[in-house]
Amino acid sequence: MTQIGNLLMVMNVVILALWPLLGVVALFRLRSVEMSDVARVGWAAVILVIPVLGAIAFFLVGKPANGKA
């Protein structure tokens, strides 16, 4: 196998290992953020339906505007 093939294989393993961890961390963080129940359910759906991107989006834009989380 080439070096690029080895690198891709390692990246796949890392992504597969971090995928559930990122989702779980995002869901636990969601519990501690102050927001309406509708928004909380919406974010949970986004995190679960769009696994990696949903969690990343929550970490980027899911915090309240006043910064209290």
SULSUL-V768261 format. One record per pair of residues at least 12 apart in sequence whose C-alpha atoms are under 8 Angstrom apart, sorted by the first residue. I is the first residue (numbers start at 1). J is the second residue. D is the distance in Angstrom with one decimal. If there is no record, write none. Layout:
# SULSUL-V768261
i=<I I>
j=<J J>
d=<D D>
This chain:
# SULSUL-V768261
i=<19 19 22 22 23 23 23 23 23 26 26 26 26 27 27 30 30 32 33 33 33 33 34 34 34 35 43 43>
j=<51 52 52 55 47 48 51 52 55 47 55 58 59 44 47 43 44 69 63 64 68 69 64 68 69 64 58 62>
d=<7.1 6.1 7.1 6.5 6.5 7.2 6.6 7.0 5.7 7.4 5.6 7.1 7.2 6.7 7.5 7.8 7.7 6.6 6.9 7.4 7.8 4.8 7.1 7.8 6.4 7.3 7.0 7.8>
